[in-house]
Amino acid sequence: MSDDGDLTPTGDSPITTPHVVHATQVDDAFLTRIALIEDQPLGDRATAFRQLTDELYAHLDGTDGDAHRPGA
């Protein structure tokens, strides 16, 4: 495999490594969600981005999404 970014499915290339493929699927879902939010009117967009931000913080903090009960 060359160093020019070739992602052909050979050996342990990123495209055949299960955890990398899974991460790519998550990124695709995330990007799709962002695109759907971007298509909304401004007020709805702000609300949707706030909800997404809260979900990301909850995921990073390991909580259930309730900002008032960290770690619960």
C-alpha positions as CSV (number, residue, x, y, z in Angstrom):
1,M,0.0,0.0,0.0
2,S,1.4,3.4,-0.9
3,D,1.6,6.5,1.3
4,D,-0.7,8.5,-0.9
5,G,-3.8,7.8,1.1
6,D,-4.7,4.6,-0.8
7,L,-7.4,2.7,1.2
8,T,-7.6,-0.4,-0.8
9,P,-8.8,-3.3,1.4
10,T,-5.6,-5.3,1.7
11,G,-4.0,-6.6,4.9
12,D,-4.6,-4.4,8.0
13,S,-5.5,-1.3,6.0
14,P,-7.9,1.1,7.8
15,I,-10.8,0.0,5.6
16,T,-10.7,-3.6,6.8
17,T,-9.9,-2.9,10.5
18,P,-13.2,-3.4,12.4
19,H,-12.9,-0.6,14.9
20,V,-12.0,1.9,12.1
21,V,-14.9,0.8,10.0
22,H,-17.2,1.2,13.0
23,A,-15.8,4.7,13.7
24,T,-16.4,5.6,10.0
25,Q,-20.0,4.5,10.3
26,V,-20.5,6.7,13.4
27,D,-18.9,9.6,11.6
28,D,-21.3,9.1,8.6
29,A,-24.3,9.1,11.0
30,F,-23.0,12.2,12.7
31,L,-22.4,14.0,9.4
32,T,-25.9,13.0,8.2
33,R,-27.4,14.4,11.4
34,I,-25.4,17.6,11.0
35,A,-26.7,18.0,7.4
36,L,-30.3,17.5,8.5
37,I,-29.8,20.1,11.2
38,E,-28.3,22.5,8.7
39,D,-31.4,22.2,6.5
40,Q,-33.7,23.5,9.3
41,P,-34.8,27.1,9.9
42,L,-32.4,29.1,12.1
43,G,-34.4,28.8,15.3
44,D,-34.9,25.1,15.0
45,R,-31.2,24.7,14.0
46,A,-30.1,26.4,17.2
47,T,-32.3,24.1,19.3
48,A,-31.1,21.0,17.4
49,F,-27.4,22.0,17.8
50,R,-27.9,22.6,21.5
51,Q,-29.4,19.2,21.9
52,L,-26.6,17.6,19.9
53,T,-24.0,19.4,22.1
54,D,-25.7,18.2,25.3
55,E,-25.7,14.6,23.9
56,L,-22.0,14.9,23.0
57,Y,-21.1,16.3,26.5
58,A,-23.1,13.5,28.1
59,H,-21.3,10.9,26.0
60,L,-17.9,12.3,26.9
61,D,-18.8,12.6,30.6
62,G,-20.2,9.1,30.7
63,T,-23.6,10.3,32.0
64,D,-27.1,9.4,30.9
65,G,-27.7,12.8,29.4
66,D,-29.2,14.6,32.4
67,A,-26.9,17.5,33.1
68,H,-28.2,17.8,36.6
69,R,-27.2,14.2,37.5
70,P,-23.6,13.7,36.4
71,G,-22.6,10.0,36.3
72,A,-26.1,8.8,37.1
